[in-house]
Amino acid sequence: MEYQEFQKLLVQVHNSLSQNETLELVFLCSDILSKDLSDVVTAIDLFSLLQKRGLLSFDDSSLLVELLKIIKRDKLIRDLQLNPQLSGSRVSPFRKMLFELSENITDDDLRSIKFLLNKTLPNRKLQQNVTVLQLFLEMEKRGCMGANDLGTLESIVEPVCPNLKKRISLYQKENVGSSVPEEGKSGNNTMKLEQYDMSGDWRGFALIINNYDFSQCPKIKNREGTDVDEKSLCAVLHWLGFEIVKRHDCNKESMLGALDELRRRDHTQADCVVCCVLTHGCEGGVYGVDGERVLLKELIEKLDGNSCPSLQQKPKLFFIQACQGVQEQQVVFLQSDGPNNISDMELFCDAEVPRESIPAVADYLVAMATVPGYVSFREKYKGTWFIQSLCTKLQQLVPSGTDLLSILTEVNNDVSKKADRTGTRKQMSKPEFTLTKRLVFPIPKTPMPPESSFI
């Protein structure tokens, strides 16, 4: 489907929806867009926001299909000849649960619920014209309810609609903490993986090592475009609740020193730690701006449990943007993060990703920009394919409750589809991990800054 045809299709959807259905779609998208949508009153307004965020496009209408399915407009999906098959879900389980509750709350029930909330919400938010979904949004705004805080919701639903308590309990069982099959049930039931505790107000430190200036090394080019990656990472990591620590143009000693400094910090109240390394690379390691090689293992092991006890049993997340080889390839308007890019026309392949890049201890994740045989691409004005895709997917999928490994799978998929202008140069990112639980970032309470847009 071409762009103009898709725009016409969106107008058809807009014309087919009632005002209530439009408000339902807005409610379902409030986590995905992570912003106050009270001023969005038409479906066209909503679709425009989704398109600007890269969540809806002529070649990916899956979110539109999911939304229409949730509000039970399957016939409209068929009439518009949209593909009804969904490969995943972007609407958060929390949002879907609240919507299902609203579908089963009558007008009489709503009056009783408003009565129970008369000491919690101001009277103007309890007027007769306030809908169930508007009431839920107001409860969230005032901190009375959240994806992992359903006490108030249960206290108002149970006395009015006791049958709906089961739906809340089902959501809690499937999405909050861990669960195991009940004794006596079929052995085919799958145990749900535990989740790392990410309930703190402070997510932890995020170290960004950004090497741009390689003027000390005649054979290594400066890393044009790396500032774009840094800005994108800062925006997303701050949004997720991290405290950013930045280090620029580090030589070998400074890179190792930055990890030592991070190791010595107090992580007792942190949920996890992040380290992003943006630099040139070589087989088995990365380069400081002095051209000296730093083994990835040297960087990563700085944060093991013995060196940093306050990070024991907490996720240690490394994102490495660098080539891992020196084989040359030709491409236009792109640079690689390899050491010998003598001109803007040269790229280098990854010769080999080191087998021992991750220590043989638990709770590590190392996401590499490359796999064997592939180049790590960096565009001068748009940043690297890997980091930009990572930031985009975190922004899109964290609000839906997607775990980090699933997000990185989407990053792999996204990066693998990218190509240079000739269509002949490709890349594939690769996560390696020894995580022992699912890692799900809490849904941020504040929207992404408006200036943060990713390619």
N, C-alpha and C positions, 0 to 999 in steps of 0.2 A: 504494500500500500504506500502510495506517495504522500508527501507532506500535505499537499493541498487537499487531497481526498480525506486524509485523517482529520484535518481541521473541520471539514464539512461534517464528518461523522460525529465529532465532538459537539457541534452545533445541534445535530439531531438528538444526541443524548440530552443536551440542555433543554431542548424543546419537549422532550418526552417525560421529564421529571417534574413531579409536583414540588411545591415549595418545601413541604415537609421532607420529601426524599432528598432534596438538595441539602437541607440542614443535616440530614443523617450522614450524607457523604462527607460533609465538612467535619462532623464529629469524628467519624472514622479516620480521617486524615490528620487529626490534631497532633498525634504522636509523630507521624511520619514527617510532617513539616516543622514540628517543634516551635510553633509560634502561636500567638493569639489570633484566632481566625474569626473573631466576633464581627469583623467588618466584611467578611466574605458572605455575600447573600445570593449569588448566582453560581450555577455550575460552571459557567464560562470563567468566572473569576477563579474558582478552585482549580480548574484545568490549567489555567495560565500559570498559577503558582507551581503546580506539579511539573509542568513543562520546564519552567525556569530552573527548577532543582534537578532536572534530568531524571525525574521519576515517571514521566509519561512521554511517549514519543511515537511517531508513526511506525517505527520498527519494534516497539515494545509497548503493547497495550495491556500487559498482564495485570497491572494495578487497576486499570479501569474495569476489567473483567471481574477481578476479585471484589471490588466495591459493589458492582451491580449484583453479583451473586449474594453478597451479604444482605443487601436490602431486598433480595428476592425478585430481581428483575431479569430472570433467566430468559423470558420471551424476548425482551429487548436485545439481549446478547445474540439470540438466534436471528432475530430480524435484521440486525446489523452485520450478521455473518462474521462475528468475532470468534476467535478460537477459544472455546470454553475450557480448554485444558490449562491447569495451573501447575507450574513446576515448584512453586513455593508460596509463601505468604509474606506480605509486607505489612499488613494491618496487624497491630499487636494483639496478642491473646487478651490482654486487659481491656482494650478498646472493644473487641468483639464480645467479650463477656458482658460489659456494660450495655452494649447495644441489645443483646439478647434479653437482658433484664428489662430494658425499656419497652421491648415488644410485648412483654407480659404484664406490665403494670397498667391497670385501668385508671380512668379519671378519678374514681372514688379512692383507689389505692394512692394515687398521687396526692390527693388532698390530705390524706392521713399522714403520708410521708412528710409533707410540708409542715404539718402540725408538729411532728416530732423534731423538726429542724428549727423551730421558731426561736430557740435559744442559741442556735449555732450559726445561722445565716441571717442577714438583715431582712427586714420585712419586704423591701422592694425586690429582693431576689426570690420571694415566695408568693408573688402575685399570681392570680389565676391564669394569666397567659404564659407563665413560665413552664416550659415542657420538662419532661423527665431528663432528657439529654442536657438541656441547659442547666438543670439543677446539678447534675453530675459534674459538669464543667466548673460550676461555681464552687462545689465542694473541693475539687482539685486545686483551684486557684487559692483557696483559703487554707490549704494544707490539711483538710479534713479527711482526705482520701488519696491513695496512691496505689500503684501497681503492687506494692508490697505492704500496704497499710490499708486493710479493709475492715478494721474494727467498727468504725462509724457506719459504714455501709451495711454491715451485718446487723447492727443494732437498730437500724430503721427499716430494713427489709424484713427481718424475721417476724416481728409482731404483726406486720401488715400482709405480707405475702410469704408465709412460711415455706411454701413449696419452692420458692426461688432460692432459698438458702442452700439447696443442693447444688445449684449452678455455681454459686460462689465457692462452695467447698470443692467442687470439681476443678475450678480454676486454680485454687490454692494448691491442690494436690499435684496438678500437672505443671505448674509454673513457679511456685514459690518453694525454694529449698529442694529437698530430694524426697523420693518415695520409693518404696519397694513393694513387690507383689504381696498381697495379703496371704497369710497362711491358709493352705487348703485350696488356693486357686490353681488353675492350670499352670503347669511348668513352662508353658509357652509364653507366659507373660514376660515382658522385657523389663528388667530393672532400669529405672531411670537414673542416669548418672547424677552424682552430686554436683553442686555448683560451688565454685570458690565464693567465699563471703565477700561481697562487694557492697556492703550496706553502710559503710562509713561515709561521713560527710566529705571526707578528703580522699581522693582516689590514690594519690601518691605523687612521687617525683617523676618527671619525664625529662630526661637528658637528651638534648639534640646537639650532636657534633656535626658541624657544617663546614666542610673544607672547600673553599673556593679558589684561593690564591696559591697557585703552584709555580709562581715566578722563580722560585729557587731552583726549580728543576726544568732545564731547557727542553727536555723531551716530553714534558707533560703539560698539557693545556690547562688553563683555568676552567673551572666548571661553571660555564655560563648557564643561567636558569636555575641554579640551586637555591637562590633566594626565594623563588616562587614556591619551591617545595617547603622551605622553612616556614613561610607565612601560612601555608595550608596546614602543615602539621601543628603549628602553634594554635591556630583557630580551632581545629578539631579536638586536640588534646585538652585545651582549656575548657572547651564545651563539655568534655567528658569528666571534668573535675580534677585534672592534673595540675600540679604546680610546675611550670616550665623552667628548666635550667638550660641556658644556651652557651655553647662554646664554639668559637669560630677559628678557622685556619690553624688547626692544631698539628704540630709535628708529632712524631711517635711518642716522645716523652710526655707531651701535653695530653695526648689521647689517653694514654694509660693513667696519667694523673687525674684526668676528669673522671674516670671510672673509680679510681681510688677515693676521690672526693665524694662521689656518689655512695660508695660503699660505707664511708664513715658517717654519713648522715643517719639520723634516727628515723627508721621506717616503722616504728612500733604501731602508730596509728594509721599507717597506709594500708590500702587493700592490695596493692601491687606496685611494680616499678616498670618504667618504659625507658628504653635507650634507642635512639635513632641515630644511625651513622650514615652521613651523606658525604661520599668521598670517591676517589679513584680506587680501583681494586686490582688485585693480582690473584694468581692461583693460591687459594688457601688463606688469603688475608686482604687487608686494605692498606692504603698508603696515607701516611702523614704528609703535610705540605712540604716536608723536607725530603720526600722521596723514600723515606725509610718504611719498611714493611712492618705491619703489626698483624700478628696472627689473630684470627677471629677468636680462637680459643683463649688467647691471652685476655682479650676484652671481656668475654662472656664469663670466664671463671672468677673474675673480680667480685661477682655478686653471689657466689655460691653460699650455702648455709654456714659453712665454716668461717668464711671471710666476713660475712654479714649476717649475724644471728637474727637480727630483727626482720630479715626477709625469709626466714625459714617457713616452708609450706605456703609461701605466697608466690603468685605468678611473676616471673621475670621475663619481660617481653622485649625482644630485640628486633628492630627493623633495619635491615642493611641494604642501602642503596649504593651498589658498586658492582662493577664487572668482576668476574673471577677468572679472566684469561686474557690472552694477547693475540689471538688470531684475527687478522685484519679482514674487514669487509667494507664494501663501498655503499654509501647512502647519501642522499642529499638533505641538507637543512637540519641534520641531527648530529649530535655528538654522543659518544659513549663515555662511560665512566671507567675506561681502561687507561693504562698509563701512557701509551705512545700515540695519542691522537694528534698527529703532526699537522693535519689540516682538518677543516670542518667536514671534509668529504670522507673521512676515515672512521670506521667502527671496528670494534674488537669483540670476538666471541668469548663466551665463557668456556675455558678449557676443561675445568673440573671444579665442582663444588666439593670442598673437603669433607671426607667422610666423618671426621671427628669434630665437626663444627659445634656440636652441642655436647656439653659435658654429660657424663653418664650419671646424672642425678635428676631428681624430679623437679617439676614445676617451671621448666624453661620452655620458651617458644622463640625460635629464630626464623623470621620471615625474610628470605633472600629475594632480591630483585631478579635473580637469574637462576636457570638450571643449566646443566652441561650443554654446550653447543649453541647457546643463545646469547645475544648481546643485550646489555642493559641500556635502553635508550633514554636520552635526555634532550629535550627541545629547549632552545635558548630562551624562548619567551613563555613557555608553558610548563616547564619543569619536567620531571621524569614520569614516564608512563606508570611505573609501579607506585610511587608515592602519591601521585594524583589519583590513581584508581583506589588506593587504600583509603585516602581521605574521603573520596566520594562515597564509597561503600559503607564506611563507618557512619557517615552522615545519613545515608539512606536507611540502613538496616538496624542500627542500634535502637531507634525508636520502636521497632517492631519486636524487640526482645530476642533478636537473632544472636546466637553465640559466636565468639570470635573466630573459631575454626571454620564455621559456615561462611562467615563474612570473608575470610581469606580464600575460601573456595570460589566465592564470587569474584574476588580480585583476580585469581588465576584465570577465570573464565573471561573477564573483561580484558586483561592484559593480552591474553592469547589471541584476541580478535583484532588487536591494533596492528597497524602496519605503517611503513613509511609511505611517502608519496608514490613510489614506484610499485608498492604492494608486494615487495619481495623481502623485506626485512621484518622479522617477527621476534617476539620475546615471550618468555614464560617465567613467571615468578614461582617460588617454591617455599612453603613453610615446613619447618621441621620442629618437632616438639616432644617434650616429655611431660606435658601437662597431665595431671591425674584426675581433673574434674572439668566440667564445662565452665567456660568463662563468659559470663553475660554481663556486659556493662549496664548499670542502671540507666533508665531513660532520663536524660537531663531535664531539669525543670525549666531551664531557660532556652530560648531559641539560639540557633547559630547566628553569629554576627552577619548582617546583610552583605558586607563586603567580601565574605568568604565564598567564592565560587570556584569550583574545580573543573578541570577539563574532563 
